[in-house]
Amino acid sequence: MKKMIRQIAKKDDVKKSMIEMGKLKKGSSAKMKKWELQIKSRERELESIKKYLEQKETELNQLREQIRYKNQKLAWKDLEMENYKKVAEERIFKLEAKIKELEAKLGRRPPTS
């Protein structure tokens, strides 16, 4: 009789354990689904952020290219201005020499009055 009671108790324990295991399985499954949904949500957020970052990198590269082009234009303008300045200074030097030459010629001539 005691054996029978033990067997019944064991069967009850097994049933309880099976029920408990089923509950745990369902709970675990629900948690897994919840985590999977969270992961998918985060992946979508990450993908959105990646696209935004790519867009900003493209804009940054365009701005860098514009700056490079403008810097190159400025460098050409600086070079052009330097050349113009050299030509102007050379011309001024020649004109001053011509003035001195003419003044010297006028100084040698006797005044006409």
Biopython code that builds the backbone (N, CA, C, O; Angstrom):
import numpy as np
from Bio.PDB.StructureBuilder import StructureBuilder

atoms = [
    (1, "MET", "N", (0.823, -1.180, 0.000)),
    (1, "MET", "CA", (0.000, 0.000, 0.000)),
    (1, "MET", "C", (0.874, 1.253, 0.000)),
    (1, "MET", "O", (0.618, 2.224, -0.711)),
    (2, "LYS", "N", (1.910, 1.188, 0.823)),
    (2, "LYS", "CA", (2.790, 2.343, 0.856)),
    (2, "LYS", "C", (3.436, 2.549, -0.506)),
    (2, "LYS", "O", (3.647, 3.674, -0.958)),
    (3, "LYS", "N", (3.747, 1.411, -1.152)),
    (3, "LYS", "CA", (4.331, 1.508, -2.479)),
    (3, "LYS", "C", (3.377, 2.174, -3.443)),
    (3, "LYS", "O", (3.773, 3.017, -4.248)),
    (4, "MET", "N", (2.154, 1.800, -3.358)),
    (4, "MET", "CA", (1.133, 2.337, -4.237)),
    (4, "MET", "C", (0.962, 3.833, -4.001)),
    (4, "MET", "O", (0.812, 4.612, -4.942)),
    (5, "ILE", "N", (0.986, 4.214, -2.753)),
    (5, "ILE", "CA", (0.844, 5.635, -2.407)),
    (5, "ILE", "C", (2.047, 6.406, -2.955)),
    (5, "ILE", "O", (1.923, 7.515, -3.474)),
    (6, "ARG", "N", (3.203, 5.778, -2.822)),
    (6, "ARG", "CA", (4.402, 6.446, -3.352)),
    (6, "ARG", "C", (4.327, 6.581, -4.871)),
    (6, "ARG", "O", (4.694, 7.614, -5.433)),
    (7, "GLN", "N", (3.852, 5.534, -5.522)),
    (7, "GLN", "CA", (3.738, 5.583, -6.976)),
    (7, "GLN", "C", (2.741, 6.659, -7.400)),
    (7, "GLN", "O", (2.983, 7.397, -8.355)),
    (8, "ILE", "N", (1.641, 6.741, -6.698)),
    (8, "ILE", "CA", (0.638, 7.768, -6.998)),
    (8, "ILE", "C", (1.231, 9.150, -6.745)),
    (8, "ILE", "O", (1.031, 10.077, -7.529)),
    (9, "ALA", "N", (1.959, 9.275, -5.645)),
    (9, "ALA", "CA", (2.605, 10.550, -5.324)),
    (9, "ALA", "C", (3.623, 10.894, -6.401)),
    (9, "ALA", "O", (3.736, 12.049, -6.813)),
    (10, "LYS", "N", (4.365, 9.886, -6.856)),
    (10, "LYS", "CA", (5.342, 10.132, -7.918)),
    (10, "LYS", "C", (4.638, 10.556, -9.200)),
    (10, "LYS", "O", (5.084, 11.475, -9.887)),
    (11, "LYS", "N", (3.535, 9.881, -9.520)),
    (11, "LYS", "CA", (2.784, 10.246, -10.716)),
    (11, "LYS", "C", (2.261, 11.667, -10.606)),
    (11, "LYS", "O", (2.301, 12.428, -11.573)),
    (12, "ASP", "N", (1.771, 12.022, -9.425)),
    (12, "ASP", "CA", (1.293, 13.396, -9.205)),
    (12, "ASP", "C", (2.446, 14.389, -9.350)),
    (12, "ASP", "O", (2.292, 15.451, -9.952)),
    (13, "ASP", "N", (3.602, 14.029, -8.791)),
    (13, "ASP", "CA", (4.781, 14.901, -8.913)),
    (13, "ASP", "C", (5.184, 15.056, -10.375)),
    (13, "ASP", "O", (5.532, 16.144, -10.835)),
    (14, "VAL", "N", (5.128, 13.936, -11.090)),
    (14, "VAL", "CA", (5.485, 13.986, -12.516)),
    (14, "VAL", "C", (4.491, 14.871, -13.257)),
    (14, "VAL", "O", (4.896, 15.688, -14.084)),
    (15, "LYS", "N", (3.205, 14.725, -12.977)),
    (15, "LYS", "CA", (2.185, 15.557, -13.626)),
    (15, "LYS", "C", (2.405, 17.025, -13.307)),
    (15, "LYS", "O", (2.344, 17.884, -14.187)),
    (16, "LYS", "N", (2.663, 17.302, -12.022)),
    (16, "LYS", "CA", (2.915, 18.691, -11.618)),
    (16, "LYS", "C", (4.155, 19.239, -12.329)),
    (16, "LYS", "O", (4.174, 20.371, -12.811)),
    (17, "SER", "N", (5.180, 18.401, -12.376)),
    (17, "SER", "CA", (6.412, 18.822, -13.049)),
    (17, "SER", "C", (6.156, 19.075, -14.531)),
    (17, "SER", "O", (6.676, 20.037, -15.096)),
    (18, "MET", "N", (5.363, 18.221, -15.158)),
    (18, "MET", "CA", (5.036, 18.384, -16.578)),
    (18, "MET", "C", (4.243, 19.676, -16.794)),
    (18, "MET", "O", (4.496, 20.427, -17.736)),
    (19, "ILE", "N", (3.275, 19.916, -15.899)),
    (19, "ILE", "CA", (2.475, 21.145, -15.995)),
    (19, "ILE", "C", (3.374, 22.362, -15.804)),
    (19, "ILE", "O", (3.294, 23.337, -16.552)),
    (20, "GLU", "N", (4.221, 22.287, -14.796)),
    (20, "GLU", "CA", (5.152, 23.393, -14.516)),
    (20, "GLU", "C", (6.089, 23.614, -15.703)),
    (20, "GLU", "O", (6.370, 24.754, -16.073)),
    (21, "MET", "N", (6.574, 22.516, -16.298)),
    (21, "MET", "CA", (7.450, 22.623, -17.445)),
    (21, "MET", "C", (6.718, 23.256, -18.626)),
    (21, "MET", "O", (7.294, 24.063, -19.356)),
    (22, "GLY", "N", (5.474, 22.899, -18.811)),
    (22, "GLY", "CA", (4.659, 23.489, -19.889)),
    (22, "GLY", "C", (4.500, 24.988, -19.693)),
    (22, "GLY", "O", (4.609, 25.771, -20.636)),
    (23, "LYS", "N", (4.238, 25.373, -18.439)),
    (23, "LYS", "CA", (4.103, 26.807, -18.137)),
    (23, "LYS", "C", (5.410, 27.545, -18.415)),
    (23, "LYS", "O", (5.420, 28.616, -19.023)),
    (24, "LEU", "N", (6.510, 26.950, -17.957)),
    (24, "LEU", "CA", (7.818, 27.565, -18.191)),
    (24, "LEU", "C", (8.108, 27.689, -19.681)),
    (24, "LEU", "O", (8.646, 28.695, -20.146)),
    (25, "LYS", "N", (7.736, 26.631, -20.427)),
    (25, "LYS", "CA", (7.957, 26.641, -21.866)),
    (25, "LYS", "C", (7.169, 27.772, -22.521)),
    (25, "LYS", "O", (7.693, 28.508, -23.357)),
    (26, "LYS", "N", (5.901, 27.899, -22.126)),
    (26, "LYS", "CA", (5.062, 28.969, -22.684)),
    (26, "LYS", "C", (5.614, 30.335, -22.310)),
    (26, "LYS", "O", (5.674, 31.245, -23.137)),
    (27, "GLY", "N", (6.018, 30.464, -21.047)),
    (27, "GLY", "CA", (6.591, 31.734, -20.585)),
    (27, "GLY", "C", (7.874, 32.064, -21.332)),
    (27, "GLY", "O", (8.089, 33.201, -21.751)),
    (28, "SER", "N", (8.715, 31.062, -21.492)),
    (28, "SER", "CA", (9.971, 31.264, -22.214)),
    (28, "SER", "C", (9.700, 31.628, -23.665)),
    (28, "SER", "O", (10.359, 32.497, -24.235)),
    (29, "SER", "N", (8.732, 30.961, -24.245)),
    (29, "SER", "CA", (8.383, 31.232, -25.635)),
    (29, "SER", "C", (7.871, 32.667, -25.791)),
    (29, "SER", "O", (8.215, 33.357, -26.751)),
    (30, "ALA", "N", (7.055, 33.101, -24.848)),
    (30, "ALA", "CA", (6.528, 34.471, -24.894)),
    (30, "ALA", "C", (7.665, 35.484, -24.733)),
    (30, "ALA", "O", (7.721, 36.494, -25.434)),
    (31, "LYS", "N", (8.566, 35.190, -23.795)),
    (31, "LYS", "CA", (9.712, 36.089, -23.596)),
    (31, "LYS", "C", (10.582, 36.140, -24.847)),
    (31, "LYS", "O", (11.051, 37.206, -25.247)),
    (32, "MET", "N", (10.794, 34.968, -25.466)),
    (32, "MET", "CA", (11.611, 34.914, -26.677)),
    (32, "MET", "C", (10.977, 35.746, -27.787)),
    (32, "MET", "O", (11.664, 36.490, -28.488)),
    (33, "LYS", "N", (9.657, 35.613, -27.940)),
    (33, "LYS", "CA", (8.972, 36.398, -28.971)),
    (33, "LYS", "C", (9.091, 37.887, -28.683)),
    (33, "LYS", "O", (9.305, 38.690, -29.591)),
    (34, "LYS", "N", (8.952, 38.249, -27.417)),
    (34, "LYS", "CA", (9.077, 39.652, -27.027)),
    (34, "LYS", "C", (10.477, 40.165, -27.355)),
    (34, "LYS", "O", (10.633, 41.263, -27.890)),
    (35, "TRP", "N", (11.481, 39.373, -27.035)),
    (35, "TRP", "CA", (12.869, 39.780, -27.307)),
    (35, "TRP", "C", (13.130, 39.862, -28.815)),
    (35, "TRP", "O", (13.819, 40.763, -29.293)),
    (36, "GLU", "N", (12.564, 38.897, -29.550)),
    (36, "GLU", "CA", (12.726, 38.920, -31.005)),
    (36, "GLU", "C", (12.115, 40.188, -31.594)),
    (36, "GLU", "O", (12.696, 40.811, -32.483)),
    (37, "LEU", "N", (10.939, 40.564, -31.093)),
    (37, "LEU", "CA", (10.299, 41.798, -31.563)),
    (37, "LEU", "C", (11.145, 43.019, -31.215)),
    (37, "LEU", "O", (11.288, 43.937, -32.023)),
    (38, "GLN", "N", (11.703, 43.021, -30.005)),
    (38, "GLN", "CA", (12.574, 44.134, -29.613)),
    (38, "GLN", "C", (13.813, 44.194, -30.506)),
    (38, "GLN", "O", (14.245, 45.273, -30.910)),
    (39, "ILE", "N", (14.370, 43.040, -30.803)),
    (39, "ILE", "CA", (15.554, 42.988, -31.663)),
    (39, "ILE", "C", (15.213, 43.508, -33.057)),
    (39, "ILE", "O", (15.965, 44.295, -33.631)),
    (40, "LYS", "N", (14.083, 43.070, -33.598)),
    (40, "LYS", "CA", (13.675, 43.540, -34.926)),
    (40, "LYS", "C", (13.447, 45.044, -34.927)),
    (40, "LYS", "O", (13.810, 45.741, -35.874)),
    (41, "SER", "N", (12.844, 45.531, -33.856)),
    (41, "SER", "CA", (12.611, 46.975, -33.740)),
    (41, "SER", "C", (13.933, 47.730, -33.711)),
    (41, "SER", "O", (14.092, 48.747, -34.385)),
    (42, "ARG", "N", (14.869, 47.230, -32.931)),
    (42, "ARG", "CA", (16.193, 47.866, -32.841)),
    (42, "ARG", "C", (16.930, 47.791, -34.180)),
    (42, "ARG", "O", (17.626, 48.728, -34.570)),
    (43, "GLU", "N", (16.767, 46.668, -34.873)),
    (43, "GLU", "CA", (17.409, 46.530, -36.186)),
    (43, "GLU", "C", (16.848, 47.551, -37.171)),
    (43, "GLU", "O", (17.594, 48.126, -37.964)),
    (44, "ARG", "N", (15.523, 47.781, -37.122)),
    (44, "ARG", "CA", (14.914, 48.799, -37.992)),
    (44, "ARG", "C", (15.434, 50.182, -37.633)),
    (44, "ARG", "O", (15.742, 50.985, -38.515)),
    (45, "GLU", "N", (15.532, 50.460, -36.331)),
    (45, "GLU", "CA", (16.082, 51.750, -35.888)),
    (45, "GLU", "C", (17.518, 51.909, -36.380)),
    (45, "GLU", "O", (17.902, 52.964, -36.886)),
    (46, "LEU", "N", (18.298, 50.853, -36.225)),
    (46, "LEU", "CA", (19.697, 50.883, -36.650)),
    (46, "LEU", "C", (19.798, 51.112, -38.158)),
    (46, "LEU", "O", (20.642, 51.882, -38.615)),
    (47, "GLU", "N", (18.951, 50.452, -38.920)),
    (47, "GLU", "CA", (18.946, 50.619, -40.376)),
    (47, "GLU", "C", (18.595, 52.060, -40.744)),
    (47, "GLU", "O", (19.190, 52.647, -41.648)),
    (48, "SER", "N", (17.628, 52.611, -40.034)),
    (48, "SER", "CA", (17.240, 54.007, -40.268)),
    (48, "SER", "C", (18.398, 54.949, -39.955)),
    (48, "SER", "O", (18.670, 55.886, -40.706)),
    (49, "ILE", "N", (19.069, 54.691, -38.854)),
    (49, "ILE", "CA", (20.216, 55.521, -38.459)),
    (49, "ILE", "C", (21.345, 55.382, -39.479)),
    (49, "ILE", "O", (22.009, 56.365, -39.807)),
    (50, "LYS", "N", (21.563, 54.169, -39.980)),
    (50, "LYS", "CA", (22.604, 53.948, -40.987)),
    (50, "LYS", "C", (22.303, 54.745, -42.253)),
    (50, "LYS", "O", (23.196, 55.370, -42.826)),
    (51, "LYS", "N", (21.040, 54.722, -42.689)),
    (51, "LYS", "CA", (20.660, 55.484, -43.885)),
    (51, "LYS", "C", (20.875, 56.971, -43.664)),
    (51, "LYS", "O", (21.376, 57.671, -44.544)),
    (52, "TYR", "N", (20.497, 57.450, -42.489)),
    (52, "TYR", "CA", (20.687, 58.870, -42.159)),
    (52, "TYR", "C", (22.176, 59.220, -42.170)),
    (52, "TYR", "O", (22.577, 60.258, -42.697)),
    (53, "LEU", "N", (22.980, 58.345, -41.584)),
    (53, "LEU", "CA", (24.428, 58.557, -41.547)),
    (53, "LEU", "C", (25.012, 58.578, -42.959)),
    (53, "LEU", "O", (25.848, 59.425, -43.272)),
    (54, "GLU", "N", (24.580, 57.658, -43.802)),
    (54, "GLU", "CA", (25.054, 57.633, -45.189)),
    (54, "GLU", "C", (24.688, 58.924, -45.914)),
    (54, "GLU", "O", (25.487, 59.472, -46.673)),
    (55, "GLN", "N", (23.468, 59.401, -45.669)),
    (55, "GLN", "CA", (23.019, 60.653, -46.282)),
    (55, "GLN", "C", (23.908, 61.808, -45.821)),
    (55, "GLN", "O", (24.330, 62.633, -46.631)),
    (56, "LYS", "N", (24.186, 61.861, -44.537)),
    (56, "LYS", "CA", (25.022, 62.940, -43.997)),
    (56, "LYS", "C", (26.457, 62.830, -44.517)),
    (56, "LYS", "O", (27.097, 63.847, -44.788)),
    (57, "GLU", "N", (26.962, 61.612, -44.657)),
    (57, "GLU", "CA", (28.308, 61.431, -45.201)),
    (57, "GLU", "C", (28.370, 61.911, -46.651)),
    (57, "GLU", "O", (29.355, 62.520, -47.068)),
    (58, "THR", "N", (27.310, 61.632, -47.414)),
    (58, "THR", "CA", (27.242, 62.102, -48.797)),
    (58, "THR", "C", (27.237, 63.623, -48.829)),
    (58, "THR", "O", (27.958, 64.236, -49.616)),
    (59, "GLU", "N", (26.417, 64.234, -47.964)),
    (59, "GLU", "CA", (26.372, 65.696, -47.889)),
    (59, "GLU", "C", (27.738, 66.255, -47.490)),
    (59, "GLU", "O", (28.194, 67.251, -48.050)),
    (60, "LEU", "N", (28.380, 65.615, -46.530)),
    (60, "LEU", "CA", (29.700, 66.061, -46.076)),
    (60, "LEU", "C", (30.722, 65.984, -47.211)),
    (60, "LEU", "O", (31.527, 66.896, -47.394)),
    (61, "ASN", "N", (30.681, 64.896, -47.964)),
    (61, "ASN", "CA", (31.604, 64.756, -49.092)),
    (61, "ASN", "C", (31.351, 65.827, -50.150)),
    (61, "ASN", "O", (32.290, 66.358, -50.743)),
    (62, "GLN", "N", (30.068, 66.142, -50.384)),
    (62, "GLN", "CA", (29.746, 67.201, -51.341)),
    (62, "GLN", "C", (30.278, 68.539, -50.853)),
    (62, "GLN", "O", (30.842, 69.309, -51.631)),
    (63, "LEU", "N", (30.102, 68.815, -49.574)),
    (63, "LEU", "CA", (30.603, 70.072, -49.011)),
    (63, "LEU", "C", (32.124, 70.130, -49.075)),
    (63, "LEU", "O", (32.693, 71.178, -49.381)),
    (64, "ARG", "N", (32.777, 69.026, -48.792)),
    (64, "ARG", "CA", (34.243, 68.984, -48.886)),
    (64, "ARG", "C", (34.701, 69.286, -50.314)),
    (64, "ARG", "O", (35.661, 70.023, -50.540)),
    (65, "GLU", "N", (33.980, 68.691, -51.267)),
    (65, "GLU", "CA", (34.329, 68.918, -52.671)),
    (65, "GLU", "C", (34.115, 70.385, -53.048)),
    (65, "GLU", "O", (34.928, 70.971, -53.762)),
    (66, "GLN", "N", (33.029, 70.967, -52.570)),
    (66, "GLN", "CA", (32.774, 72.390, -52.832)),
    (66, "GLN", "C", (33.875, 73.252, -52.224)),
    (66, "GLN", "O", (34.359, 74.189, -52.859)),
    (67, "ILE", "N", (34.263, 72.935, -51.012)),
    (67, "ILE", "CA", (35.320, 73.704, -50.337)),
    (67, "ILE", "C", (36.639, 73.554, -51.100)),
    (67, "ILE", "O", (37.360, 74.531, -51.297)),
    (68, "ARG", "N", (36.947, 72.333, -51.524)),
    (68, "ARG", "CA", (38.175, 72.103, -52.282)),
    (68, "ARG", "C", (38.168, 72.926, -53.573)),
    (68, "ARG", "O", (39.169, 73.547, -53.930)),
    (69, "TYR", "N", (37.032, 72.922, -54.264)),
    (69, "TYR", "CA", (36.907, 73.676, -55.510)),
    (69, "TYR", "C", (37.060, 75.177, -55.251)),
    (69, "TYR", "O", (37.758, 75.874, -55.988)),
    (70, "LYS", "N", (36.401, 75.666, -54.201)),
    (70, "LYS", "CA", (36.483, 77.097, -53.885)),
    (70, "LYS", "C", (37.893, 77.486, -53.449)),
    (70, "LYS", "O", (38.377, 78.561, -53.806)),
    (71, "ASN", "N", (38.547, 76.632, -52.689)),
    (71, "ASN", "CA", (39.935, 76.901, -52.297)),
    (71, "ASN", "C", (40.841, 76.956, -53.520)),
    (71, "ASN", "O", (41.745, 77.788, -53.603)),
    (72, "GLN", "N", (40.589, 76.068, -54.458)),
    (72, "GLN", "CA", (41.376, 76.064, -55.688)),
    (72, "GLN", "C", (41.135, 77.358, -56.473)),
    (72, "GLN", "O", (42.070, 77.955, -57.007)),
    (73, "LYS", "N", (39.870, 77.780, -56.536)),
    (73, "LYS", "CA", (39.553, 79.041, -57.218)),
    (73, "LYS", "C", (40.249, 80.212, -56.541)),
    (73, "LYS", "O", (40.799, 81.089, -57.208)),
    (74, "LEU", "N", (40.223, 80.221, -55.207)),
    (74, "LEU", "CA", (40.888, 81.296, -54.465)),
    (74, "LEU", "C", (42.394, 81.287, -54.715)),
    (74, "LEU", "O", (43.013, 82.342, -54.849)),
    (75, "ALA", "N", (42.968, 80.113, -54.775)),
    (75, "ALA", "CA", (44.407, 80.015, -55.036)),
    (75, "ALA", "C", (44.726, 80.586, -56.416)),
    (75, "ALA", "O", (45.720, 81.292, -56.583)),
    (76, "TRP", "N", (43.887, 80.284, -57.399)),
    (76, "TRP", "CA", (44.098, 80.834, -58.738)),
    (76, "TRP", "C", (43.948, 82.349, -58.731)),
    (76, "TRP", "O", (44.718, 83.060, -59.376)),
    (77, "LYS", "N", (42.958, 82.836, -58.000)),
    (77, "LYS", "CA", (42.757, 84.293, -57.905)),
    (77, "LYS", "C", (43.957, 84.948, -57.233)),
    (77, "LYS", "O", (44.413, 86.005, -57.671)),
    (78, "ASP", "N", (44.471, 84.331, -56.173)),
    (78, "ASP", "CA", (45.660, 84.867, -55.493)),
    (78, "ASP", "C", (46.842, 84.932, -56.453)),
    (78, "ASP", "O", (47.565, 85.927, -56.501)),
    (79, "LEU", "N", (47.026, 83.866, -57.210)),
    (79, "LEU", "CA", (48.116, 83.824, -58.180)),
    (79, "LEU", "C", (47.930, 84.906, -59.245)),
    (79, "LEU", "O", (48.879, 85.584, -59.639)),
    (80, "GLU", "N", (46.701, 85.047, -59.691)),
    (80, "GLU", "CA", (46.380, 86.077, -60.684)),
    (80, "GLU", "C", (46.669, 87.471, -60.130)),
    (80, "GLU", "O", (47.231, 88.320, -60.822)),
    (81, "MET", "N", (46.280, 87.696, -58.875)),
    (81, "MET", "CA", (46.523, 89.002, -58.243)),
    (81, "MET", "C", (48.021, 89.259, -58.081)),
    (81, "MET", "O", (48.482, 90.380, -58.294)),
    (82, "GLU", "N", (48.772, 88.246, -57.711)),
    (82, "GLU", "CA", (50.224, 88.390, -57.568)),
    (82, "GLU", "C", (50.854, 88.760, -58.909)),
    (82, "GLU", "O", (51.709, 89.643, -58.980)),
    (83, "ASN", "N", (50.426, 88.081, -59.960)),
    (83, "ASN", "CA", (50.951, 88.392, -61.294)),
    (83, "ASN", "C", (50.587, 89.820, -61.702)),
    (83, "ASN", "O", (51.416, 90.549, -62.246)),
    (84, "TYR", "N", (49.338, 90.211, -61.432)),
    (84, "TYR", "CA", (48.898, 91.565, -61.760)),
    (84, "TYR", "C", (49.726, 92.588, -60.978)),
    (84, "TYR", "O", (50.138, 93.615, -61.518)),
    (85, "LYS", "N", (49.960, 92.293, -59.704)),
    (85, "LYS", "CA", (50.744, 93.197, -58.854)),
    (85, "LYS", "C", (52.167, 93.339, -59.394)),
    (85, "LYS", "O", (52.702, 94.446, -59.453)),
    (86, "LYS", "N", (52.777, 92.223, -59.786)),
    (86, "LYS", "CA", (54.139, 92.271, -60.334)),
    (86, "LYS", "C", (54.181, 93.102, -61.613)),
    (86, "LYS", "O", (55.076, 93.928, -61.789)),
    (87, "VAL", "N", (53.222, 92.888, -62.498)),
    (87, "VAL", "CA", (53.167, 93.640, -63.755)),
    (87, "VAL", "C", (52.964, 95.124, -63.466)),
    (87, "VAL", "O", (53.612, 95.975, -64.076)),
    (88, "ALA", "N", (52.060, 95.432, -62.532)),
    (88, "ALA", "CA", (51.783, 96.833, -62.190)),
    (88, "ALA", "C", (53.020, 97.491, -61.580)),
    (88, "ALA", "O", (53.361, 98.620, -61.933)),
    (89, "GLU", "N", (53.690, 96.790, -60.671)),
    (89, "GLU", "CA", (54.899, 97.352, -60.052)),
    (89, "GLU", "C", (55.997, 97.572, -61.097)),
    (89, "GLU", "O", (56.704, 98.579, -61.067)),
    (90, "GLU", "N", (56.126, 96.627, -62.010)),
    (90, "GLU", "CA", (57.124, 96.770, -63.075)),
    (90, "GLU", "C", (56.795, 97.974, -63.958)),
    (90, "GLU", "O", (57.676, 98.742, -64.342)),
    (91, "ARG", "N", (55.527, 98.117, -64.265)),
    (91, "ARG", "CA", (55.092, 99.258, -65.095)),
    (91, "ARG", "C", (55.343, 100.582, -64.358)),
    (91, "ARG", "O", (55.826, 101.547, -64.952)),
    (92, "ILE", "N", (55.014, 100.616, -63.072)),
    (92, "ILE", "CA", (55.259, 101.833, -62.274)),
    (92, "ILE", "C", (56.747, 102.153, -62.263)),
    (92, "ILE", "O", (57.140, 103.307, -62.436)),
    (93, "PHE", "N", (57.573, 101.132, -62.060)),
    (93, "PHE", "CA", (59.028, 101.337, -62.051)),
    (93, "PHE", "C", (59.500, 101.925, -63.386)),
    (93, "PHE", "O", (60.304, 102.856, -63.406)),
    (94, "LYS", "N", (58.994, 101.376, -64.504)),
    (94, "LYS", "CA", (59.370, 101.885, -65.826)),
    (94, "LYS", "C", (58.896, 103.322, -66.028)),
    (94, "LYS", "O", (59.617, 104.150, -66.583)),
    (95, "LEU", "N", (57.663, 103.610, -65.569)),
    (95, "LEU", "CA", (57.131, 104.973, -65.718)),
    (95, "LEU", "C", (57.942, 105.963, -64.888)),
    (95, "LEU", "O", (58.227, 107.070, -65.344)),
    (96, "GLU", "N", (58.313, 105.566, -63.670)),
    (96, "GLU", "CA", (59.135, 106.452, -62.833)),
    (96, "GLU", "C", (60.494, 106.700, -63.487)),
    (96, "GLU", "O", (61.015, 107.815, -63.444)),
    (97, "ALA", "N", (61.055, 105.677, -64.080)),
    (97, "ALA", "CA", (62.338, 105.837, -64.778)),
    (97, "ALA", "C", (62.178, 106.772, -65.966)),
    (97, "ALA", "O", (63.045, 107.604, -66.234)),
    (98, "LYS", "N", (61.068, 106.630, -66.675)),
    (98, "LYS", "CA", (60.805, 107.500, -67.827)),
    (98, "LYS", "C", (60.650, 108.945, -67.376)),
    (98, "LYS", "O", (61.152, 109.862, -68.026)),
    (99, "ILE", "N", (59.940, 109.151, -66.237)),
    (99, "ILE", "CA", (59.757, 110.508, -65.701)),
    (99, "ILE", "C", (61.114, 111.106, -65.348)),
    (99, "ILE", "O", (61.394, 112.255, -65.688)),
    (100, "LYS", "N", (61.946, 110.344, -64.678)),
    (100, "LYS", "CA", (63.283, 110.837, -64.309)),
    (100, "LYS", "C", (64.095, 111.176, -65.561)),
    (100, "LYS", "O", (64.819, 112.170, -65.589)),
    (101, "GLU", "N", (63.970, 110.356, -66.577)),
    (101, "GLU", "CA", (64.688, 110.598, -67.824)),
    (101, "GLU", "C", (64.205, 111.894, -68.475)),
    (101, "GLU", "O", (65.001, 112.705, -68.948)),
    (102, "LEU", "N", (62.880, 112.069, -68.487)),
    (102, "LEU", "CA", (62.317, 113.287, -69.087)),
    (102, "LEU", "C", (62.687, 114.523, -68.267)),
    (102, "LEU", "O", (63.002, 115.573, -68.826)),
    (103, "GLU", "N", (62.646, 114.391, -66.941)),
    (103, "GLU", "CA", (63.030, 115.524, -66.083)),
    (103, "GLU", "C", (64.493, 115.892, -66.320)),
    (103, "GLU", "O", (64.854, 117.069, -66.333)),
    (104, "ALA", "N", (65.312, 114.894, -66.504)),
    (104, "ALA", "CA", (66.733, 115.146, -66.758)),
    (104, "ALA", "C", (66.908, 115.872, -68.091)),
    (104, "ALA", "O", (67.716, 116.794, -68.197)),
    (105, "LYS", "N", (66.156, 115.458, -69.099)),
    (105, "LYS", "CA", (66.234, 116.123, -70.399)),
    (105, "LYS", "C", (65.756, 117.565, -70.300)),
    (105, "LYS", "O", (66.358, 118.472, -70.874)),
    (106, "LEU", "N", (64.657, 117.765, -69.558)),
    (106, "LEU", "CA", (64.112, 119.118, -69.405)),
    (106, "LEU", "C", (65.075, 119.992, -68.604)),
    (106, "LEU", "O", (65.198, 121.187, -68.874)),
    (107, "GLY", "N", (65.728, 119.428, -67.661)),
    (107, "GLY", "CA", (66.680, 120.170, -66.838)),
    (107, "GLY", "C", (67.885, 120.610, -67.649)),
    (107, "GLY", "O", (68.486, 121.627, -67.302)),
    (108, "ARG", "N", (68.266, 119.935, -68.670)),
    (108, "ARG", "CA", (69.417, 120.282, -69.489)),
    (108, "ARG", "C", (69.080, 121.347, -70.519)),
    (108, "ARG", "O", (69.951, 122.113, -70.931)),
    (109, "ARG", "N", (67.863, 121.399, -70.925)),
    (109, "ARG", "CA", (67.480, 122.409, -71.917)),
    (109, "ARG", "C", (67.389, 123.781, -71.279)),
    (109, "ARG", "O", (66.998, 123.923, -70.120)),
    (110, "PRO", "N", (67.737, 124.735, -72.014)),
    (110, "PRO", "CA", (67.543, 126.091, -71.487)),
    (110, "PRO", "C", (66.075, 126.467, -71.544)),
    (110, "PRO", "O", (65.376, 126.094, -72.486)),
    (111, "PRO", "N", (65.605, 127.191, -70.558)),
    (111, "PRO", "CA", (64.194, 127.601, -70.559)),
    (111, "PRO", "C", (63.911, 128.522, -71.750)),
    (111, "PRO", "O", (64.752, 129.347, -72.107)),
    (112, "THR", "N", (62.752, 128.387, -72.353)),
    (112, "THR", "CA", (62.366, 129.210, -73.511)),
    (112, "THR", "C", (61.384, 130.278, -73.091)),
    (112, "THR", "O", (60.177, 130.038, -73.099)),
    (113, "SER", "N", (61.852, 131.413, -72.736)),
    (113, "SER", "CA", (60.977, 132.539, -72.474)),
    (113, "SER", "C", (61.628, 133.822, -72.818)),
    (113, "SER", "O", (61.024, 134.883, -72.658)),
]
sb = StructureBuilder()
sb.init_structure("model")
sb.init_model(0)
sb.init_chain("A")
sb.init_seg("    ")
for serial, (resi, resn, name, xyz) in enumerate(atoms, 1):
    if name == "N":
        sb.init_residue(resn, " ", resi, " ")
    sb.init_atom(name, np.array(xyz, "f"), 0.0, 1.0, " ", f" {name:<3s}", serial, name[0])
structure = sb.get_structure()
